[in-house]
Amino acid sequence: MANLRLFATHPHDCSYLPDRIATTVFVDPQAHIDQDVYSRLSEIGFRRSGQHLYKPQCKACRQCIPARIPVHQFQPNRQQRRCLKRNADLTVDTVDSIDSEEYFELYEKYINARHQDGDMYPPSRKQYDSFLTSEWGVTRFITFRLNDKLVSVAVIDVLDNGLSAVYTFYDPDYPKRSFGTFAILCQIEQAKALDLDSVYLGYWIRECIKMNYKTRFQPLELYIEGTWAPEDPQ
C-alpha cells in the first residue's frame, strides 16, 4: 500500500452536482492489484471503474461520501419486503462472465432508456467490455431471469471484507419490479452467505436525488474523516 502511486485528474465539471468542480485521484494503472490490496483500498473509500481504482478528492467539496451496509445488522423495511415478494418468481444465478450479445443487448437497452444524459451514452461494446470487465479475479455477475428471459444483471466484486456493488443494469420495461433494489437485497444475502461484513454501495451525495435510494438500506455506514460510522437517518 505504501508503494502505490496516485495520480490526479485535471479539475473538471462534477457529474453529480451543478456548478461544482471535481478532481479525482486514481491508483497507478501499472500497479499490481490483488484482492487484498483492493479490499484495503475499499476500506478507505476507493471504488473501481473498469481497471481503475479511484476516489474523489475535490478542493472545495466533500459531498461524495463512501457508503456501505453492515449486512448482519440489516433488516428489510416494508417496501423492501414487498420488493422481495414481487420478484420471488425470478431465477437468480451467479456467473463468471457476461461476454455475450445477450448481456450486451440488455445493457444497451438500459443505457438508451435511462442514461442518455450520461458519460456511457451512446453505449458501445468496447465501452461495455472495459467498464464491466472482470478484474483481478474478484468480479462476479449475478443474473436475474424471468421465465428464462434475462432481465437484470448485478456486477459485484468479492473483497476480503465484503461485496462491492459495482453496477446494475436491467430491462426498463419492468418498472414495478424495482430491479435495482432487488439486486442490492440479493447482494446483502450473498454477503451473509459468504460470512462477509458489508456491501459497499459507492458514494452517497446528500444533495443528489439519484443517490437517495442508498439511505433506504438501514443501518448504513458512512466513511467520514477516516472512520466508518452509522449514518443518521434523520
DOTILO-270053 format. One record per residue (C-alpha): residue in three letters; residue number from 1; x negated, y negated, z negated; chain. Coordinates in Angstrom, 2 decimals, padded with zeros to 5 digits. Layout:
<dogus>
<dogu residuo="ALA" num="NUM" east="X" north="Y" up="Z" cadena="A"/>
...
</dogus>
This chain:
<dogus>
<dogu residuo="MET" num="1" east="000.00" north="000.00" up="000.00" cadena="A"/>
<dogu residuo="ALA" num="2" east="-002.79" north="-002.43" up="-000.92" cadena="A"/>
<dogu residuo="ASN" num="3" east="-004.36" north="-001.96" up="002.51" cadena="A"/>
<dogu residuo="LEU" num="4" east="-001.22" north="-002.70" up="004.52" cadena="A"/>
<dogu residuo="ARG" num="5" east="-001.45" north="-005.80" up="006.65" cadena="A"/>
<dogu residuo="LEU" num="6" east="001.59" north="-008.03" up="007.03" cadena="A"/>
<dogu residuo="PHE" num="7" east="002.38" north="-010.37" up="009.89" cadena="A"/>
<dogu residuo="ALA" num="8" east="004.90" north="-013.20" up="010.06" cadena="A"/>
<dogu residuo="THR" num="9" east="007.07" north="-014.34" up="012.93" cadena="A"/>
<dogu residuo="HIS" num="10" east="007.30" north="-017.94" up="014.01" cadena="A"/>
<dogu residuo="PRO" num="11" east="010.25" north="-019.77" up="012.41" cadena="A"/>
<dogu residuo="HIS" num="12" east="013.43" north="-019.11" up="014.38" cadena="A"/>
<dogu residuo="ASP" num="13" east="017.18" north="-019.65" up="014.15" cadena="A"/>
<dogu residuo="CYS" num="14" east="018.80" north="-017.49" up="011.49" cadena="A"/>
<dogu residuo="SER" num="15" east="021.04" north="-014.72" up="012.84" cadena="A"/>
<dogu residuo="TYR" num="16" east="023.43" north="-014.89" up="009.90" cadena="A"/>
<dogu residuo="LEU" num="17" east="023.76" north="-018.46" up="008.64" cadena="A"/>
<dogu residuo="PRO" num="18" east="024.19" north="-021.52" up="010.88" cadena="A"/>
<dogu residuo="ASP" num="19" east="021.70" north="-024.37" up="010.68" cadena="A"/>
<dogu residuo="ARG" num="20" east="019.15" north="-022.20" up="008.86" cadena="A"/>
<dogu residuo="ILE" num="21" east="015.61" north="-021.42" up="009.97" cadena="A"/>
<dogu residuo="ALA" num="22" east="014.30" north="-017.92" up="009.30" cadena="A"/>
<dogu residuo="THR" num="23" east="010.89" north="-016.30" up="009.05" cadena="A"/>
<dogu residuo="THR" num="24" east="010.36" north="-012.54" up="008.95" cadena="A"/>
<dogu residuo="VAL" num="25" east="007.33" north="-010.63" up="007.70" cadena="A"/>
<dogu residuo="PHE" num="26" east="006.65" north="-007.16" up="009.06" cadena="A"/>
<dogu residuo="VAL" num="27" east="004.19" north="-004.39" up="008.43" cadena="A"/>
<dogu residuo="ASP" num="28" east="001.35" north="-003.91" up="010.89" cadena="A"/>
<dogu residuo="PRO" num="29" east="002.80" north="-001.62" up="013.61" cadena="A"/>
<dogu residuo="GLN" num="30" east="-000.56" north="000.20" up="013.75" cadena="A"/>
<dogu residuo="ALA" num="31" east="-000.45" north="001.13" up="010.07" cadena="A"/>
<dogu residuo="HIS" num="32" east="000.02" north="004.75" up="009.03" cadena="A"/>
<dogu residuo="ILE" num="33" east="003.53" north="005.08" up="007.61" cadena="A"/>
<dogu residuo="ASP" num="34" east="004.91" north="008.19" up="005.96" cadena="A"/>
<dogu residuo="GLN" num="35" east="007.88" north="008.92" up="003.74" cadena="A"/>
<dogu residuo="ASP" num="36" east="006.04" north="007.89" up="000.58" cadena="A"/>
<dogu residuo="VAL" num="37" east="004.90" north="004.51" up="001.93" cadena="A"/>
<dogu residuo="TYR" num="38" east="008.30" north="003.82" up="003.49" cadena="A"/>
<dogu residuo="SER" num="39" east="010.03" north="004.69" up="000.20" cadena="A"/>
<dogu residuo="ARG" num="40" east="007.81" north="002.35" up="-001.80" cadena="A"/>
<dogu residuo="LEU" num="41" east="008.38" north="-000.46" up="000.69" cadena="A"/>
<dogu residuo="SER" num="42" east="012.14" north="000.08" up="000.45" cadena="A"/>
<dogu residuo="GLU" num="43" east="011.83" north="-000.31" up="-003.32" cadena="A"/>
<dogu residuo="ILE" num="44" east="010.53" north="-003.85" up="-002.81" cadena="A"/>
<dogu residuo="GLY" num="45" east="013.09" north="-004.91" up="-000.24" cadena="A"/>
<dogu residuo="PHE" num="46" east="011.78" north="-003.85" up="003.17" cadena="A"/>
<dogu residuo="ARG" num="47" east="014.04" north="-002.48" up="005.90" cadena="A"/>
<dogu residuo="ARG" num="48" east="013.48" north="-000.53" up="009.13" cadena="A"/>
<dogu residuo="SER" num="49" east="014.46" north="-001.56" up="012.65" cadena="A"/>
<dogu residuo="GLY" num="50" east="013.12" north="000.89" up="015.21" cadena="A"/>
<dogu residuo="GLN" num="51" east="009.45" north="001.44" up="014.36" cadena="A"/>
<dogu residuo="HIS" num="52" east="009.16" north="-001.84" up="012.46" cadena="A"/>
<dogu residuo="LEU" num="53" east="009.39" north="-002.38" up="008.70" cadena="A"/>
<dogu residuo="TYR" num="54" east="010.31" north="-005.94" up="007.82" cadena="A"/>
<dogu residuo="LYS" num="55" east="011.85" north="-008.32" up="005.31" cadena="A"/>
<dogu residuo="PRO" num="56" east="012.94" north="-011.97" up="005.44" cadena="A"/>
<dogu residuo="GLN" num="57" east="010.56" north="-014.48" up="003.91" cadena="A"/>
<dogu residuo="CYS" num="58" east="012.05" north="-017.90" up="004.56" cadena="A"/>
<dogu residuo="LYS" num="59" east="010.62" north="-021.09" up="003.07" cadena="A"/>
<dogu residuo="ALA" num="60" east="013.84" north="-022.84" up="002.13" cadena="A"/>
<dogu residuo="CYS" num="61" east="016.28" north="-019.95" up="001.75" cadena="A"/>
<dogu residuo="ARG" num="62" east="016.57" north="-016.82" up="-000.41" cadena="A"/>
<dogu residuo="GLN" num="63" east="020.05" north="-015.73" up="000.68" cadena="A"/>
<dogu residuo="CYS" num="64" east="019.05" north="-012.31" up="002.11" cadena="A"/>
<dogu residuo="ILE" num="65" east="019.14" north="-010.05" up="-000.95" cadena="A"/>
<dogu residuo="PRO" num="66" east="018.38" north="-006.30" up="-000.73" cadena="A"/>
<dogu residuo="ALA" num="67" east="021.30" north="-004.20" up="-001.98" cadena="A"/>
<dogu residuo="ARG" num="68" east="021.71" north="-000.55" up="-002.95" cadena="A"/>
<dogu residuo="ILE" num="69" east="024.34" north="001.70" up="-004.51" cadena="A"/>
<dogu residuo="PRO" num="70" east="023.33" north="003.79" up="-007.56" cadena="A"/>
<dogu residuo="VAL" num="71" east="025.21" north="006.84" up="-006.35" cadena="A"/>
<dogu residuo="HIS" num="72" east="025.55" north="008.74" up="-009.62" cadena="A"/>
<dogu residuo="GLN" num="73" east="027.42" north="005.78" up="-011.15" cadena="A"/>
<dogu residuo="PHE" num="74" east="029.64" north="005.15" up="-008.14" cadena="A"/>
<dogu residuo="GLN" num="75" east="033.38" north="005.81" up="-008.28" cadena="A"/>
<dogu residuo="PRO" num="76" east="035.53" north="005.08" up="-005.20" cadena="A"/>
<dogu residuo="ASN" num="77" east="038.23" north="002.46" up="-005.63" cadena="A"/>
<dogu residuo="ARG" num="78" east="041.81" north="002.87" up="-004.40" cadena="A"/>
<dogu residuo="GLN" num="79" east="041.09" north="001.64" up="-000.85" cadena="A"/>
<dogu residuo="GLN" num="80" east="038.06" north="003.92" up="-000.56" cadena="A"/>
<dogu residuo="ARG" num="81" east="040.06" north="006.92" up="-001.77" cadena="A"/>
<dogu residuo="ARG" num="82" east="042.64" north="006.15" up="000.89" cadena="A"/>
<dogu residuo="CYS" num="83" east="039.84" north="005.96" up="003.47" cadena="A"/>
<dogu residuo="LEU" num="84" east="038.62" north="009.40" up="002.42" cadena="A"/>
<dogu residuo="LYS" num="85" east="042.12" north="010.80" up="002.74" cadena="A"/>
<dogu residuo="ARG" num="86" east="042.70" north="009.24" up="006.20" cadena="A"/>
<dogu residuo="ASN" num="87" east="039.51" north="010.82" up="007.51" cadena="A"/>
<dogu residuo="ALA" num="88" east="039.82" north="014.22" up="005.90" cadena="A"/>
<dogu residuo="ASP" num="89" east="040.51" north="015.72" up="009.33" cadena="A"/>
<dogu residuo="LEU" num="90" east="037.09" north="014.72" up="010.70" cadena="A"/>
<dogu residuo="THR" num="91" east="034.29" north="017.22" up="011.19" cadena="A"/>
<dogu residuo="VAL" num="92" east="031.09" north="015.88" up="009.60" cadena="A"/>
<dogu residuo="ASP" num="93" east="027.66" north="017.24" up="010.56" cadena="A"/>
<dogu residuo="THR" num="94" east="024.03" north="016.16" up="010.26" cadena="A"/>
<dogu residuo="VAL" num="95" east="021.80" north="016.44" up="013.33" cadena="A"/>
<dogu residuo="ASP" num="96" east="018.16" north="015.65" up="014.08" cadena="A"/>
<dogu residuo="SER" num="97" east="018.65" north="013.92" up="017.44" cadena="A"/>
<dogu residuo="ILE" num="98" east="021.17" north="011.73" up="019.28" cadena="A"/>
<dogu residuo="ASP" num="99" east="019.23" north="011.76" up="022.53" cadena="A"/>
<dogu residuo="SER" num="100" east="022.10" north="012.39" up="024.93" cadena="A"/>
<dogu residuo="GLU" num="101" east="024.59" north="010.44" up="027.02" cadena="A"/>
<dogu residuo="GLU" num="102" east="027.46" north="011.36" up="024.72" cadena="A"/>
<dogu residuo="TYR" num="103" east="025.90" north="009.41" up="021.87" cadena="A"/>
<dogu residuo="PHE" num="104" east="024.70" north="006.51" up="024.01" cadena="A"/>
<dogu residuo="GLU" num="105" east="028.13" north="006.07" up="025.59" cadena="A"/>
<dogu residuo="LEU" num="106" east="029.69" north="005.73" up="022.13" cadena="A"/>
<dogu residuo="TYR" num="107" east="027.00" north="003.20" up="021.13" cadena="A"/>
<dogu residuo="GLU" num="108" east="027.54" north="001.27" up="024.37" cadena="A"/>
<dogu residuo="LYS" num="109" east="031.31" north="001.16" up="023.81" cadena="A"/>
<dogu residuo="TYR" num="110" east="030.82" north="-000.05" up="020.24" cadena="A"/>
<dogu residuo="ILE" num="111" east="028.36" north="-002.84" up="021.12" cadena="A"/>
<dogu residuo="ASN" num="112" east="030.52" north="-004.03" up="024.03" cadena="A"/>
<dogu residuo="ALA" num="113" east="033.58" north="-004.21" up="021.80" cadena="A"/>
<dogu residuo="ARG" num="114" east="032.11" north="-005.54" up="018.55" cadena="A"/>
<dogu residuo="HIS" num="115" east="028.81" north="-007.32" up="019.17" cadena="A"/>
<dogu residuo="GLN" num="116" east="028.91" north="-009.31" up="022.39" cadena="A"/>
<dogu residuo="ASP" num="117" east="027.54" north="-012.28" up="020.44" cadena="A"/>
<dogu residuo="GLY" num="118" east="024.58" north="-010.35" up="019.03" cadena="A"/>
<dogu residuo="ASP" num="119" east="021.00" north="-009.54" up="019.98" cadena="A"/>
<dogu residuo="MET" num="120" east="021.91" north="-005.99" up="021.03" cadena="A"/>
<dogu residuo="TYR" num="121" east="024.24" north="-007.14" up="023.81" cadena="A"/>
<dogu residuo="PRO" num="122" east="024.24" north="-006.02" up="026.54" cadena="A"/>
<dogu residuo="PRO" num="123" east="023.33" north="-002.50" up="025.39" cadena="A"/>
<dogu residuo="SER" num="124" east="020.74" north="-000.53" up="027.31" cadena="A"/>
<dogu residuo="ARG" num="125" east="019.36" north="002.98" up="026.97" cadena="A"/>
<dogu residuo="LYS" num="126" east="015.85" north="001.62" up="026.33" cadena="A"/>
<dogu residuo="GLN" num="127" east="017.08" north="-000.60" up="023.52" cadena="A"/>
<dogu residuo="TYR" num="128" east="019.16" north="002.24" up="022.09" cadena="A"/>
<dogu residuo="ASP" num="129" east="016.16" north="004.57" up="022.01" cadena="A"/>
<dogu residuo="SER" num="130" east="013.83" north="002.00" up="020.43" cadena="A"/>
<dogu residuo="PHE" num="131" east="016.33" north="000.76" up="017.84" cadena="A"/>
<dogu residuo="LEU" num="132" east="017.73" north="004.08" up="016.60" cadena="A"/>
<dogu residuo="THR" num="133" east="014.74" north="006.29" up="017.22" cadena="A"/>
<dogu residuo="SER" num="134" east="013.72" north="008.89" up="014.65" cadena="A"/>
<dogu residuo="GLU" num="135" east="010.70" north="007.59" up="012.76" cadena="A"/>
<dogu residuo="TRP" num="136" east="008.07" north="009.27" up="010.56" cadena="A"/>
<dogu residuo="GLY" num="137" east="010.09" north="012.48" up="010.30" cadena="A"/>
<dogu residuo="VAL" num="138" east="012.65" north="010.96" up="007.92" cadena="A"/>
<dogu residuo="THR" num="139" east="015.55" north="009.99" up="010.20" cadena="A"/>
<dogu residuo="ARG" num="140" east="018.76" north="011.99" up="010.39" cadena="A"/>
<dogu residuo="PHE" num="141" east="022.10" north="011.34" up="012.07" cadena="A"/>
<dogu residuo="ILE" num="142" east="025.49" north="012.02" up="010.51" cadena="A"/>
<dogu residuo="THR" num="143" east="028.06" north="012.70" up="013.22" cadena="A"/>
<dogu residuo="PHE" num="144" east="031.83" north="012.46" up="012.88" cadena="A"/>
<dogu residuo="ARG" num="145" east="034.17" north="014.23" up="015.29" cadena="A"/>
<dogu residuo="LEU" num="146" east="037.94" north="014.21" up="015.69" cadena="A"/>
<dogu residuo="ASN" num="147" east="039.13" north="017.35" up="017.49" cadena="A"/>
<dogu residuo="ASP" num="148" east="035.59" north="017.77" up="018.92" cadena="A"/>
<dogu residuo="LYS" num="149" east="035.52" north="014.16" up="020.16" cadena="A"/>
<dogu residuo="LEU" num="150" east="032.55" north="012.13" up="018.88" cadena="A"/>
<dogu residuo="VAL" num="151" east="033.99" north="009.09" up="017.11" cadena="A"/>
<dogu residuo="SER" num="152" east="031.23" north="007.83" up="014.82" cadena="A"/>
<dogu residuo="VAL" num="153" east="027.51" north="008.16" up="014.08" cadena="A"/>
<dogu residuo="ALA" num="154" east="025.60" north="007.02" up="010.99" cadena="A"/>
<dogu residuo="VAL" num="155" east="021.82" north="006.68" up="011.27" cadena="A"/>
<dogu residuo="ILE" num="156" east="020.09" north="007.39" up="007.95" cadena="A"/>
<dogu residuo="ASP" num="157" east="016.52" north="007.64" up="006.69" cadena="A"/>
<dogu residuo="VAL" num="158" east="015.76" north="010.09" up="003.89" cadena="A"/>
<dogu residuo="LEU" num="159" east="013.48" north="008.44" up="001.32" cadena="A"/>
<dogu residuo="ASP" num="160" east="011.86" north="009.81" up="-001.82" cadena="A"/>
<dogu residuo="ASN" num="161" east="014.39" north="007.99" up="-003.98" cadena="A"/>
<dogu residuo="GLY" num="162" east="017.46" north="007.57" up="-001.80" cadena="A"/>
<dogu residuo="LEU" num="163" east="019.03" north="007.31" up="001.63" cadena="A"/>
<dogu residuo="SER" num="164" east="018.61" north="004.20" up="003.74" cadena="A"/>
<dogu residuo="ALA" num="165" east="021.72" north="003.31" up="005.76" cadena="A"/>
<dogu residuo="VAL" num="166" east="020.03" north="002.14" up="008.97" cadena="A"/>
<dogu residuo="TYR" num="167" east="023.03" north="001.68" up="011.26" cadena="A"/>
<dogu residuo="THR" num="168" east="026.52" north="002.97" up="012.01" cadena="A"/>
<dogu residuo="PHE" num="169" east="028.35" north="002.81" up="015.33" cadena="A"/>
<dogu residuo="TYR" num="170" east="031.80" north="004.15" up="016.12" cadena="A"/>
<dogu residuo="ASP" num="171" east="034.73" north="004.22" up="018.50" cadena="A"/>
<dogu residuo="PRO" num="172" east="036.56" north="000.87" up="018.15" cadena="A"/>
<dogu residuo="ASP" num="173" east="039.83" north="002.48" up="019.32" cadena="A"/>
<dogu residuo="TYR" num="174" east="040.50" north="003.71" up="015.76" cadena="A"/>
<dogu residuo="PRO" num="175" east="040.52" north="000.53" up="013.63" cadena="A"/>
<dogu residuo="LYS" num="176" east="042.72" north="002.01" up="010.89" cadena="A"/>
<dogu residuo="ARG" num="177" east="040.19" north="004.75" up="010.24" cadena="A"/>
<dogu residuo="SER" num="178" east="037.63" north="002.35" up="008.67" cadena="A"/>
<dogu residuo="PHE" num="179" east="034.75" north="004.43" up="010.01" cadena="A"/>
<dogu residuo="GLY" num="180" east="032.13" north="002.07" up="008.57" cadena="A"/>
<dogu residuo="THR" num="181" east="033.44" north="002.53" up="005.04" cadena="A"/>
<dogu residuo="PHE" num="182" east="033.85" north="006.27" up="005.53" cadena="A"/>
<dogu residuo="ALA" num="183" east="030.24" north="006.58" up="006.72" cadena="A"/>
<dogu residuo="ILE" num="184" east="028.93" north="004.92" up="003.55" cadena="A"/>
<dogu residuo="LEU" num="185" east="031.12" north="007.14" up="001.37" cadena="A"/>
<dogu residuo="CYS" num="186" east="029.69" north="010.19" up="003.14" cadena="A"/>
<dogu residuo="GLN" num="187" east="026.15" north="008.91" up="002.62" cadena="A"/>
<dogu residuo="ILE" num="188" east="026.84" north="008.49" up="-001.09" cadena="A"/>
<dogu residuo="GLU" num="189" east="027.97" north="012.11" up="-001.31" cadena="A"/>
<dogu residuo="GLN" num="190" east="024.99" north="013.29" up="000.72" cadena="A"/>
<dogu residuo="ALA" num="191" east="022.59" north="011.40" up="-001.57" cadena="A"/>
<dogu residuo="LYS" num="192" east="024.22" north="013.05" up="-004.59" cadena="A"/>
<dogu residuo="ALA" num="193" east="023.88" north="016.47" up="-002.97" cadena="A"/>
<dogu residuo="LEU" num="194" east="020.16" north="015.82" up="-002.41" cadena="A"/>
<dogu residuo="ASP" num="195" east="019.79" north="014.57" up="-006.01" cadena="A"/>
<dogu residuo="LEU" num="196" east="018.70" north="011.14" up="-004.79" cadena="A"/>
<dogu residuo="ASP" num="197" east="019.41" north="007.99" up="-006.76" cadena="A"/>
<dogu residuo="SER" num="198" east="020.54" north="005.38" up="-004.25" cadena="A"/>
<dogu residuo="VAL" num="199" east="021.95" north="004.44" up="-000.88" cadena="A"/>
<dogu residuo="TYR" num="200" east="020.17" north="001.37" up="000.45" cadena="A"/>
<dogu residuo="LEU" num="201" east="022.57" north="-000.92" up="002.34" cadena="A"/>
<dogu residuo="GLY" num="202" east="020.14" north="-003.51" up="003.67" cadena="A"/>
<dogu residuo="TYR" num="203" east="020.57" north="-007.19" up="002.96" cadena="A"/>
<dogu residuo="TRP" num="204" east="023.55" north="-008.85" up="001.35" cadena="A"/>
<dogu residuo="ILE" num="205" east="024.22" north="-012.54" up="002.01" cadena="A"/>
<dogu residuo="ARG" num="206" east="026.80" north="-014.21" up="-000.20" cadena="A"/>
<dogu residuo="GLU" num="207" east="027.75" north="-016.83" up="002.41" cadena="A"/>
<dogu residuo="CYS" num="208" east="028.08" north="-014.34" up="005.28" cadena="A"/>
<dogu residuo="ILE" num="209" east="031.59" north="-012.93" up="005.65" cadena="A"/>
<dogu residuo="LYS" num="210" east="030.32" north="-009.92" up="007.62" cadena="A"/>
<dogu residuo="MET" num="211" east="028.40" north="-008.81" up="004.51" cadena="A"/>
<dogu residuo="ASN" num="212" east="031.40" north="-008.84" up="002.15" cadena="A"/>
<dogu residuo="TYR" num="213" east="032.06" north="-005.13" up="002.59" cadena="A"/>
<dogu residuo="LYS" num="214" east="028.91" north="-004.28" up="000.64" cadena="A"/>
<dogu residuo="THR" num="215" east="030.27" north="-005.69" up="-002.61" cadena="A"/>
<dogu residuo="ARG" num="216" east="033.24" north="-003.32" up="-002.39" cadena="A"/>
<dogu residuo="PHE" num="217" east="030.91" north="-000.49" up="-003.41" cadena="A"/>
<dogu residuo="GLN" num="218" east="030.54" north="-000.80" up="-007.16" cadena="A"/>
<dogu residuo="PRO" num="219" east="028.34" north="-000.75" up="-009.03" cadena="A"/>
<dogu residuo="LEU" num="220" east="025.96" north="-002.50" up="-006.63" cadena="A"/>
<dogu residuo="GLU" num="221" east="022.34" north="-003.31" up="-007.43" cadena="A"/>
<dogu residuo="LEU" num="222" east="020.56" north="-006.36" up="-006.01" cadena="A"/>
<dogu residuo="TYR" num="223" east="016.80" north="-006.90" up="-005.76" cadena="A"/>
<dogu residuo="ILE" num="224" east="016.14" north="-010.38" up="-007.15" cadena="A"/>
<dogu residuo="GLU" num="225" east="012.75" north="-011.75" up="-008.17" cadena="A"/>
<dogu residuo="GLY" num="226" east="011.11" north="-008.34" up="-008.10" cadena="A"/>
<dogu residuo="THR" num="227" east="013.77" north="-006.49" up="-010.12" cadena="A"/>
<dogu residuo="TRP" num="228" east="016.77" north="-004.34" up="-009.24" cadena="A"/>
<dogu residuo="ALA" num="229" east="019.73" north="-005.45" up="-011.35" cadena="A"/>
<dogu residuo="PRO" num="230" east="023.52" north="-004.90" up="-011.28" cadena="A"/>
<dogu residuo="GLU" num="231" east="025.46" north="-007.36" up="-009.13" cadena="A"/>
<dogu residuo="ASP" num="232" east="028.13" north="-009.31" up="-010.95" cadena="A"/>
<dogu residuo="PRO" num="233" east="031.37" north="-008.56" up="-009.03" cadena="A"/>
<dogu residuo="GLN" num="234" east="032.84" north="-011.80" up="-010.36" cadena="A"/>
</dogus>
